[in-house]
């Protein structure tokens, strides 16, 4: 019984650590390029201080959700692929938006991310209801971030 609990702890620890660590690395790499506060903002734009808090929570939920699938042996190749693909697309978006300043390209990139996140959420939900439901905040946030990205492009030409 103890080894089972240790194995579960390991599964969840690794599942949560990976997106958190990757997100932190990207955040550190792009920190010198952040120009969010200098952009003209659309209605509903949150303060910059909110983003690292939200992303930390979303990466943790993402990891727990994937951990549920791993723990229950439900992380088939398709679930793993869409999870890894959306994570890679997610991690590249701030490079395009903040470092390269490709605002319009970034909008199409985040739109692709939104599709991947929706596919992942549905796929996870079909395997485990809780795993899918944990992805809903991420889905909503990416759709909201898509709006912010498009508005940034339009308002800041």
N, CA, C and O of each residue as an XYZ file, in Angstrom:
628
protein
N       0.811     -1.189      0.000
C       0.000      0.000      0.000
C       0.861      1.263      0.000
O       0.550      2.224     -0.703
N       1.932      1.267      0.777
C       2.798      2.438      0.844
C       3.469      2.698     -0.495
O       3.577      3.851     -0.912
N       3.919      1.656     -1.173
C       4.564      1.869     -2.464
C       3.575      2.409     -3.488
O       3.949      3.198     -4.356
N       2.326      1.993     -3.394
C       1.297      2.519     -4.294
C       1.128      4.012     -4.061
O       1.036      4.781     -5.019
N       1.086      4.430     -2.805
C       0.956      5.854     -2.500
C       2.172      6.634     -2.973
O       2.039      7.744     -3.488
N       3.346      6.063     -2.802
C       4.558      6.722     -3.292
C       4.534      6.824     -4.807
O       4.940      7.840     -5.371
N       4.063      5.781     -5.463
C       3.967      5.811     -6.919
C       2.982      6.883     -7.384
O       3.249      7.597     -8.351
N       1.852      6.995     -6.700
C       0.875      8.040     -7.036
C       1.487      9.419     -6.820
O       1.321     10.307     -7.657
N       2.179      9.604     -5.727
C       2.816     10.885     -5.446
C       3.814     11.223     -6.548
O       3.874     12.360     -7.016
N       4.584     10.240     -6.954
C       5.566     10.449     -8.019
C       4.874     10.829     -9.327
O       5.310     11.752    -10.014
N       3.806     10.127     -9.671
C       3.069     10.424    -10.910
C       2.584     11.867    -10.901
O       2.790     12.604    -11.865
N       1.939     12.268     -9.811
C       1.399     13.625     -9.747
C       2.496     14.674     -9.648
O       2.391     15.741    -10.252
N       3.542     14.378     -8.894
C       4.645     15.334     -8.761
C       5.290     15.609    -10.117
O       5.531     16.764    -10.468
N       5.567     14.564    -10.868
C       6.182     14.728    -12.187
C       5.207     15.419    -13.146
O       5.597     16.308    -13.903
N       3.952     15.006    -13.107
C       2.946     15.584    -14.008
C       2.735     17.070    -13.767
O       2.498     17.825    -14.710
N       2.819     17.488    -12.530
C       2.652     18.905    -12.209
C       3.963     19.666    -12.421
O       3.957     20.797    -12.905
N       5.070     19.048    -12.061
C       6.367     19.711    -12.170
C       6.704     20.095    -13.611
O       7.198     21.196    -13.854
N       6.446     19.211    -14.560
C       6.864     19.458    -15.953
C       6.252     20.740    -16.518
O       7.007     21.607    -16.957
N       4.922     20.909    -16.531
C       4.411     22.166    -17.086
C       4.804     23.394    -16.258
O       5.057     24.461    -16.816
N       4.857     23.247    -14.930
C       5.270     24.385    -14.102
C       6.709     24.788    -14.403
O       7.004     25.973    -14.553
N       7.592     23.819    -14.491
C       9.005     24.112    -14.752
C       9.198     24.714    -16.143
O       9.931     25.690    -16.309
N       8.539     24.129    -17.134
C       8.677     24.654    -18.496
C       8.108     26.070    -18.591
O       8.698     26.941    -19.231
N       6.966     26.293    -17.955
C       6.384     27.628    -17.950
C       7.293     28.636    -17.263
O       7.429     29.768    -17.726
N       7.916     28.230    -16.163
C       8.830     29.116    -15.445
C      10.051     29.451    -16.295
O      10.496     30.598    -16.321
N      10.588     28.459    -16.983
C      11.756     28.698    -17.847
C      11.401     29.692    -18.946
O      12.144     30.641    -19.194
N      10.270     29.475    -19.602
C       9.855     30.403    -20.663
C       9.621     31.791    -20.074
O      10.024     32.792    -20.665
N       8.979     31.855    -18.922
C       8.755     33.142    -18.277
C      10.054     33.882    -17.997
O      10.144     35.091    -18.211
N      11.054     33.162    -17.523
C      12.352     33.791    -17.263
C      13.026     34.234    -18.556
O      13.623     35.309    -18.613
N      12.933     33.411    -19.584
C      13.575     33.734    -20.863
C      12.970     34.963    -21.529
O      13.680     35.731    -22.179
N      11.668     35.153    -21.370
C      11.019     36.276    -22.054
C      10.865     37.510    -21.169
O      10.400     38.546    -21.644
N      11.241     37.422    -19.904
C      10.968     38.505    -18.950
C      11.518     39.860    -19.406
O      10.896     40.889    -19.142
N      12.633     39.880    -20.063
C      13.210     41.137    -20.532
C      12.507     41.717    -21.742
O      12.802     42.841    -22.148
N      11.590     40.976    -22.321
C      10.899     41.415    -23.528
C       9.437     41.794    -23.286
O       8.735     42.215    -24.205
N       8.995     41.641    -22.052
C       7.588     41.890    -21.734
C       7.241     43.362    -21.951
O       7.863     44.248    -21.366
N       6.253     43.609    -22.791
C       5.830     44.985    -23.055
C       4.320     45.150    -22.869
O       3.714     46.072    -23.415
N       3.731     44.257    -22.102
C       2.275     44.253    -21.915
C       1.771     45.605    -21.408
O       0.777     46.125    -21.916
N       2.439     46.169    -20.424
C       1.986     47.437    -19.841
C       2.102     48.612    -20.807
O       1.427     49.625    -20.623
N       2.931     48.498    -21.814
C       3.070     49.599    -22.770
C       2.073     49.495    -23.931
O       1.971     50.416    -24.741
N       1.349     48.396    -24.015
C       0.373     48.210    -25.088
C      -0.945     48.875    -24.740
O      -1.343     48.918    -23.576
N      -1.614     49.392    -25.753
C      -2.983     49.858    -25.553
C      -3.832     48.624    -25.301
O      -3.743     47.637    -26.030
N      -4.661     48.687    -24.257
C      -5.406     47.513    -23.808
C      -6.886     47.599    -24.171
O      -7.474     48.681    -24.180
N      -7.472     46.454    -24.467
C      -8.907     46.420    -24.747
C      -9.701     46.369    -23.442
O      -9.124     46.195    -22.368
N     -11.006     46.520    -23.532
C     -11.827     46.326    -22.336
C     -11.598     44.920    -21.755
O     -11.367     43.962    -22.493
N     -11.665     44.820    -20.458
C     -11.502     43.567    -19.705
C     -10.057     43.102    -19.571
O      -9.804     42.043    -18.996
N      -9.112     43.868    -20.087
C      -7.709     43.453    -19.972
C      -7.285     43.479    -18.511
O      -7.415     44.507    -17.845
N      -6.776     42.354    -18.005
C      -6.342     42.310    -16.600
C      -4.980     42.973    -16.427
O      -4.252     43.167    -17.401
N      -4.637     43.319    -15.192
C      -3.298     43.875    -14.935
C      -2.227     42.802    -15.167
O      -2.481     41.609    -15.000
N      -1.066     43.235    -15.540
C       0.033     42.313    -15.858
C       0.373     41.380    -14.704
O       0.771     40.237    -14.931
N       0.225     41.843    -13.487
C       0.569     41.037    -12.318
C      -0.278     39.760    -12.237
O       0.138     38.785    -11.612
N      -1.439     39.759    -12.853
C      -2.329     38.604    -12.795
C      -1.826     37.419    -13.634
O      -2.098     36.267    -13.294
N      -1.105     37.688    -14.710
C      -0.729     36.625    -15.640
C       0.123     35.514    -15.038
O      -0.204     34.344    -15.234
N       1.202     35.822    -14.312
C       1.977     34.714    -13.744
C       1.185     33.902    -12.717
O       1.398     32.699    -12.572
N       0.280     34.562    -12.014
C      -0.549     33.847    -11.038
C      -1.479     32.884    -11.758
O      -1.574     31.708    -11.405
N      -2.162     33.396    -12.769
C      -3.109     32.559    -13.521
C      -2.380     31.413    -14.197
O      -2.823     30.267    -14.117
N      -1.267     31.703    -14.863
C      -0.558     30.636    -15.573
C      -0.012     29.575    -14.627
O      -0.002     28.391    -14.964
N       0.433     29.982    -13.467
C       0.896     28.995    -12.485
C      -0.237     28.059    -12.102
O      -0.052     26.842    -12.057
N      -1.401     28.612    -11.826
C      -2.563     27.778    -11.495
C      -2.964     26.885    -12.662
O      -3.272     25.709    -12.468
N      -2.962     27.435    -13.866
C      -3.360     26.638    -15.034
C      -2.372     25.517    -15.322
O      -2.781     24.404    -15.655
N      -1.083     25.793    -15.201
C      -0.091     24.737    -15.404
C      -0.238     23.650    -14.340
O      -0.091     22.465    -14.639
N      -0.526     24.046    -13.110
C      -0.738     23.052    -12.051
C      -1.969     22.204    -12.352
O      -1.921     20.980    -12.226
N      -3.069     22.837    -12.747
C      -4.283     22.081    -13.101
C      -4.031     21.161    -14.289
O      -4.505     20.025    -14.320
N      -3.287     21.661    -15.257
C      -2.940     20.858    -16.420
C      -2.183     19.602    -15.982
O      -2.464     18.499    -16.452
N      -1.235     19.785    -15.088
C      -0.447     18.661    -14.597
C      -1.269     17.679    -13.785
O      -1.124     16.467    -13.948
N      -2.132     18.184    -12.911
C      -2.992     17.296    -12.126
C      -3.905     16.504    -13.054
O      -4.090     15.301    -12.875
N      -4.470     17.183    -14.039
C      -5.366     16.534    -14.987
C      -4.656     15.391    -15.720
O      -5.178     14.281    -15.823
N      -3.463     15.687    -16.221
C      -2.713     14.635    -16.911
C      -2.281     13.551    -15.929
O      -2.244     12.370    -16.274
N      -1.956     13.956    -14.712
C      -1.604     12.984    -13.674
C      -2.735     12.011    -13.394
O      -2.490     10.827    -13.165
N      -3.962     12.492    -13.408
C      -5.113     11.604    -13.219
C      -5.129     10.525    -14.291
O      -5.328      9.348    -13.993
N      -4.921     10.928    -15.528
C      -4.904      9.940    -16.612
C      -3.762      8.951    -16.444
O      -3.945      7.745    -16.616
N      -2.594      9.461    -16.111
C      -1.439      8.569    -15.903
C      -1.685      7.616    -14.745
O      -1.413      6.419    -14.841
N      -2.200      8.160    -13.651
C      -2.451      7.360    -12.456
C      -3.432      6.224    -12.739
O      -3.281      5.120    -12.217
N      -4.420      6.499    -13.556
C      -5.445      5.502    -13.859
C      -5.127      4.681    -15.115
O      -5.943      3.865    -15.544
N      -3.957      4.893    -15.696
C      -3.573      4.154    -16.891
C      -4.394      4.525    -18.119
O      -4.598      3.697    -19.007
N      -4.863      5.768    -18.171
C      -5.737      6.209    -19.257
C      -5.039      7.141    -20.240
O      -5.681      7.692    -21.133
N      -3.744      7.320    -20.084
C      -3.002      8.239    -20.962
C      -2.487      7.508    -22.188
O      -1.298      7.204    -22.293
N      -3.390      7.231    -23.108
C      -3.001      6.553    -24.338
C      -2.171      7.492    -25.220
O      -1.948      8.653    -24.878
N      -1.732      6.973    -26.334
C      -0.844      7.731    -27.214
C      -1.517      9.012    -27.718
O      -0.869     10.055    -27.816
N      -2.807      8.938    -28.036
C      -3.512     10.121    -28.524
C      -3.595     11.215    -27.478
O      -3.358     12.384    -27.783
N      -3.929     10.852    -26.243
C      -3.998     11.833    -25.157
C      -2.624     12.437    -24.900
O      -2.498     13.644    -24.694
N      -1.613     11.608    -24.914
C      -0.239     12.075    -24.671
C       0.206     13.036    -25.772
O       0.825     14.064    -25.500
N      -0.117     12.688    -27.015
C       0.292     13.547    -28.137
C      -0.358     14.925    -28.076
O       0.318     15.943    -28.228
N      -1.676     14.953    -27.853
C      -2.363     16.245    -27.828
C      -1.920     17.050    -26.608
O      -1.823     18.275    -26.680
N      -1.654     16.383    -25.502
C      -1.165     17.076    -24.309
C       0.198     17.712    -24.590
O       0.406     18.892    -24.307
N       1.101     16.948    -25.134
C       2.447     17.470    -25.425
C       2.399     18.547    -26.509
O       3.118     19.543    -26.427
N       1.558     18.352    -27.517
C       1.451     19.334    -28.599
C       0.930     20.664    -28.070
O       1.487     21.717    -28.385
N      -0.133     20.627    -27.270
C      -0.670     21.887    -26.765
C       0.329     22.561    -25.832
O       0.421     23.788    -25.806
N       1.073     21.777    -25.069
C       2.060     22.367    -24.172
C       3.170     23.051    -24.970
O       3.601     24.149    -24.618
N       3.629     22.414    -26.031
C       4.670     23.017    -26.873
C       4.162     24.295    -27.542
O       4.858     25.309    -27.558
N       2.956     24.243    -28.090
C       2.376     25.427    -28.732
C       2.194     26.540    -27.693
O       2.469     27.707    -27.972
N       1.738     26.177    -26.521
C       1.555     27.124    -25.423
C       2.870     27.821    -25.086
O       2.908     29.044    -24.948
N       3.926     27.061    -24.957
C       5.210     27.614    -24.525
C       5.868     28.490    -25.588
O       6.694     29.343    -25.265
N       5.508     28.282    -26.847
C       6.084     29.104    -27.916
C       5.340     30.425    -28.106
O       5.910     31.389    -28.615
N       4.068     30.474    -27.700
C       3.290     31.690    -27.932
C       3.961     32.940    -27.349
O       4.078     33.930    -28.070
N       4.404     32.952    -26.094
C       4.998     34.191    -25.572
C       6.272     34.609    -26.301
O       6.611     35.792    -26.333
N       6.966     33.658    -26.875
C       8.148     34.000    -27.671
C       7.707     34.795    -28.894
O       8.289     35.834    -29.204
N       6.685     34.312    -29.585
C       6.192     35.010    -30.776
C       5.598     36.370    -30.422
O       5.838     37.360    -31.113
N       4.816     36.410    -29.336
C       4.109     37.639    -28.986
C       5.027     38.685    -28.362
O       5.004     39.847    -28.769
N       5.830     38.289    -27.386
C       6.626     39.265    -26.640
C       8.033     39.455    -27.192
O       8.509     40.587    -27.280
N       8.701     38.382    -27.561
C      10.087     38.509    -28.022
C      10.129     38.992    -29.468
O      10.811     39.968    -29.781
N       9.400     38.308    -30.348
C       9.441     38.641    -31.770
C       8.444     39.723    -32.168
O       8.551     40.302    -33.249
N       7.468     39.999    -31.291
C       6.435     41.015    -31.537
C       5.592     40.697    -32.765
O       5.094     41.601    -33.437
N       5.435     39.424    -33.051
C       4.599     38.981    -34.177
C       3.155     38.886    -33.692
O       2.649     37.785    -33.474
N       2.499     40.005    -33.524
C       1.180     40.031    -32.903
C       0.121     39.293    -33.713
O      -0.647     38.511    -33.153
N       0.067     39.527    -35.014
C      -0.948     38.838    -35.823
C      -0.638     37.345    -35.916
O      -1.532     36.514    -35.752
N       0.612     37.004    -36.176
C       0.998     35.591    -36.198
C       0.663     34.933    -34.869
O       0.180     33.801    -34.829
N       0.924     35.655    -33.778
C       0.635     35.128    -32.434
C      -0.848     34.846    -32.250
O      -1.221     33.886    -31.575
N      -1.700     35.682    -32.848
C      -3.132     35.433    -32.752
C      -3.488     34.100    -33.421
O      -4.229     33.302    -32.849
N      -2.975     33.860    -34.605
C      -3.268     32.589    -35.274
C      -2.665     31.412    -34.504
O      -3.237     30.322    -34.463
N      -1.509     31.651    -33.900
C      -0.860     30.611    -33.094
C      -1.714     30.268    -31.870
O      -1.912     29.094    -31.557
N      -2.219     31.295    -31.182
C      -3.024     31.042    -29.993
C      -4.395     30.468    -30.382
O      -5.002     29.732    -29.604
N      -4.874     30.801    -31.570
C      -6.115     30.182    -32.056
C      -5.894     28.683    -32.260
O      -6.757     27.867    -31.933
N      -4.735     28.334    -32.802
C      -4.396     26.907    -32.945
C      -4.276     26.261    -31.570
O      -4.707     25.124    -31.375
N      -3.696     26.979    -30.626
C      -3.604     26.471    -29.256
C      -5.005     26.226    -28.690
O      -5.245     25.199    -28.054
N      -5.918     27.152    -28.916
C      -7.283     26.991    -28.410
C      -7.919     25.712    -28.965
O      -8.599     24.985    -28.241
N      -7.696     25.449    -30.231
C      -8.229     24.213    -30.836
C      -7.607     23.000    -30.152
O      -8.318     22.064    -29.786
N      -6.303     23.007    -29.978
C      -5.631     21.892    -29.313
C      -6.131     21.703    -27.883
O      -6.330     20.572    -27.438
N      -6.330     22.793    -27.171
C      -6.789     22.703    -25.781
C      -8.212     22.141    -25.728
O      -8.530     21.335    -24.854
N      -9.050     22.557    -26.647
C     -10.416     22.021    -26.694
C     -10.388     20.530    -27.014
O     -11.097     19.745    -26.385
N      -9.578     20.143    -27.979
C      -9.442     18.718    -28.324
C      -8.934     17.944    -27.107
O      -9.446     16.870    -26.789
N      -7.928     18.494    -26.431
C      -7.384     17.834    -25.251
C      -8.437     17.712    -24.159
O      -8.576     16.657    -23.539
N      -9.168     18.777    -23.928
C     -10.192     18.771    -22.880
C     -11.239     17.701    -23.154
O     -11.619     16.957    -22.250
N     -11.702     17.620    -24.383
C     -12.703     16.603    -24.756
C     -12.109     15.208    -24.616
O     -12.744     14.309    -24.064
N     -10.901     15.031    -25.111
C     -10.249     13.716    -25.031
C     -10.054     13.288    -23.575
O     -10.319     12.141    -23.217
N      -9.591     14.215    -22.745
C      -9.406     13.908    -21.327
C     -10.746     13.581    -20.672
O     -10.847     12.625    -19.903
N     -11.768     14.369    -20.974
C     -13.090     14.160    -20.373
C     -13.646     12.781    -20.719
O     -14.266     12.119    -19.887
N     -13.411     12.363    -21.959
C     -13.903     11.043    -22.378
C     -13.202      9.913    -21.636
O     -13.750      8.820    -21.498
N     -11.991     10.178    -21.161
C     -11.256      9.161    -20.417
C     -11.543      9.234    -18.918
O     -11.662      8.212    -18.242
N     -11.650     10.462    -18.417
C     -11.935     10.659    -17.007
C     -12.594     12.030    -16.848
O     -12.015     13.051    -17.219
N     -13.782     12.044    -16.305
C     -14.549     13.280    -16.196
C     -13.784     14.369    -15.455
O     -13.741     15.512    -15.911
N     -13.185     14.032    -14.326
C     -12.449     15.022    -13.537
C     -11.272     15.580    -14.326
O     -11.027     16.786    -14.300
N     -10.548     14.728    -15.018
C      -9.404     15.178    -15.820
C      -9.851     16.182    -16.876
O      -9.155     17.165    -17.132
N     -10.987     15.949    -17.478
C     -11.506     16.880    -18.470
C     -11.993     18.180    -17.853
O     -11.713     19.262    -18.368
N     -12.716     18.072    -16.757
C     -13.251     19.273    -16.104
C     -12.147     20.191    -15.594
O     -12.312     21.411    -15.579
N     -11.029     19.615    -15.179
C      -9.908     20.424    -14.710
C      -9.290     21.276    -15.826
O      -8.566     22.233    -15.551
N      -9.576     20.929    -17.074
C      -9.043     21.684    -18.213
C      -9.934     22.862    -18.614
O      -9.530     23.695    -19.426
N     -11.140     22.937    -18.051
C     -12.053     24.009    -18.449
C     -11.500     25.402    -18.141
O     -11.616     26.281    -18.995
N     -10.908     25.653    -16.973
C     -10.328     26.995    -16.755
C      -9.253     27.343    -17.790
O      -9.161     28.487    -18.234
N      -8.458     26.371    -18.163
C      -7.419     26.572    -19.177
C      -8.059     26.915    -20.521
O      -7.613     27.832    -21.210
N      -9.086     26.192    -20.883
C      -9.788     26.449    -22.138
C     -10.345     27.868    -22.160
O     -10.167     28.597    -23.136
N     -11.016     28.253    -21.087
C     -11.605     29.595    -21.007
C     -10.512     30.663    -21.070
O     -10.662     31.670    -21.762
N      -9.427     30.441    -20.353
C      -8.342     31.424    -20.331
C      -7.692     31.573    -21.697
O      -7.390     32.690    -22.115
N      -7.475     30.478    -22.394
C      -6.853     30.564    -23.723
C      -7.777     31.298    -24.700
O      -7.306     32.061    -25.544
N      -9.070     31.073    -24.590
C     -10.012     31.814    -25.440
C      -9.974     33.308    -25.097
O     -10.001     34.151    -25.994
N      -9.911     33.630    -23.821
C      -9.796     35.021    -23.385
C      -8.470     35.624    -23.852
O      -8.431     36.761    -24.322
N      -7.394     34.864    -23.721
C      -6.081     35.338    -24.179
C      -6.072     35.556    -25.691
O      -5.362     36.432    -26.185
N      -6.845     34.774    -26.421
C      -6.967     34.975    -27.872
C      -7.582     36.337    -28.165
O      -7.126     37.063    -29.049
N      -8.625     36.672    -27.406
C      -9.250     37.994    -27.533
C      -8.224     39.093    -27.229
O      -8.114     40.065    -27.976
N      -7.482     38.937    -26.142
C      -6.481     39.944    -25.768
C      -5.416     40.083    -26.848
O      -4.982     41.191    -27.162
N      -4.999     38.956    -27.414
C      -3.975     38.973    -28.454
C      -4.474     39.704    -29.699
O      -3.773     40.558    -30.242
N      -5.689     39.369    -30.155
C      -6.233     40.031    -31.337
C      -6.409     41.522    -31.079
O      -6.087     42.347    -31.934
N      -6.917     41.863    -29.910
C      -7.094     43.275    -29.567
C      -5.755     44.010    -29.536
O      -5.663     45.150    -29.991
N      -4.722     43.366    -29.004
C      -3.398     43.973    -28.978
C      -2.917     44.260    -30.397
O      -2.327     45.307    -30.662
N      -3.170     43.338    -31.288
C      -2.783     43.547    -32.689
C      -3.549     44.722    -33.291
O      -2.959     45.595    -33.926
N      -4.856     44.737    -33.089
C      -5.696     45.783    -33.684
C      -5.393     47.147    -33.073
O      -5.255     48.132    -33.799
N      -5.289     47.214    -31.760
C      -5.107     48.487    -31.077
C      -3.688     49.060    -31.184
O      -3.480     50.265    -31.043
N      -2.728     48.181    -31.433
C      -1.334     48.636    -31.439
C      -0.671     48.505    -32.795
O       0.524     48.756    -32.948
N      -1.470     48.105    -33.785
C      -1.058     47.991    -35.181
C       0.339     47.664    -35.373
O       0.795     47.543    -36.510
